[in-house]
Amino acid sequence: RTRTVQFDVHTATFAEDGETHLMAVLLDGSDIGCAWLVPMADLKQHARQGRSKLIMVASAKETSRDKFSVYRHHRVDDLVRSIISIFSGQDRPF
């Protein structure tokens, strides 16, 4: 089964200040199936440019090695650790 998801970020609301991140979450019922924490500068590099939006197409498969896999989290505790490292000013967790 294909587990590809798409997230769109409208360019009118896009902010690239070096500290801004996009958190995209795939919900599986009431559970977080998968989440991506992507620096906006990296999103701009990897996403496709649409007419008025950036288009992020990513795989939710744990074994996938797509261009967004480095930002993917399948466990909430890993996602939280990445968020904490960002807020604590540590090196990027990616």
C-alpha positions in Angstrom: 0.0 0.0 0.0 1.3 3.4 -0.9 1.7 5.6 2.1 2.5 8.9 0.4 1.1 12.1 1.8 1.0 15.7 0.6 1.2 18.9 2.6 0.8 22.3 1.0 2.2 25.5 2.4 0.9 28.7 0.8 3.6 31.0 -0.2 1.7 34.0 1.2 2.2 32.5 4.7 5.6 31.1 4.1 8.2 32.4 6.6 11.9 31.6 6.3 13.8 33.1 9.2 16.2 30.3 10.0 14.3 29.3 13.1 10.9 28.5 11.7 9.9 24.8 11.2 6.9 23.1 9.7 5.4 20.3 11.7 3.2 18.1 9.4 1.3 15.3 11.1 -0.4 12.3 9.7 -3.2 11.2 12.1 -4.3 7.6 12.3 -7.6 7.9 14.1 -6.7 9.5 17.4 -3.0 8.5 17.1 -0.1 10.2 15.4 0.8 7.8 12.6 3.8 9.8 11.5 5.1 13.4 11.8 7.7 15.5 9.9 9.5 18.4 11.5 11.1 20.4 8.6 13.0 23.6 8.8 11.4 26.1 6.4 14.6 26.7 4.6 14.9 23.0 3.9 11.3 22.8 2.9 11.9 25.5 0.2 14.8 23.4 -1.1 13.0 20.1 -1.3 9.3 20.9 -1.9 7.9 21.4 -5.4 6.9 25.0 -6.2 3.2 25.3 -7.2 1.5 28.4 -8.4 0.9 29.8 -4.9 2.2 27.1 -2.7 5.1 24.8 -1.8 4.1 21.2 -2.1 5.6 18.6 0.2 5.1 15.0 -0.9 6.5 12.5 1.6 6.4 8.8 2.3 5.1 7.7 5.7 6.8 4.3 5.3 9.5 3.7 7.9 11.7 2.1 5.3 11.4 4.9 2.8 14.5 7.0 2.0 12.7 9.9 0.3 14.0 13.4 0.5 11.9 14.1 3.6 12.7 10.9 5.5 15.4 12.6 7.5 12.7 14.8 9.1 10.2 12.0 9.7 9.3 10.7 13.1 7.3 7.5 13.8 7.5 7.8 17.6 6.2 10.8 19.6 9.1 10.7 22.0 11.5 11.2 19.0 9.5 14.1 17.8 9.4 15.7 21.2 13.2 15.3 21.5 13.7 17.0 18.2 11.4 19.9 19.3 13.3 20.3 22.6 16.6 20.4 20.8 15.3 23.1 18.5 14.0 25.2 21.4 17.2 24.7 23.5 19.3 26.0 20.7 21.2 22.8 20.1 22.4 21.7 16.7 19.7 20.7 14.3 18.4 17.3 15.1 18.5 16.2 11.4 
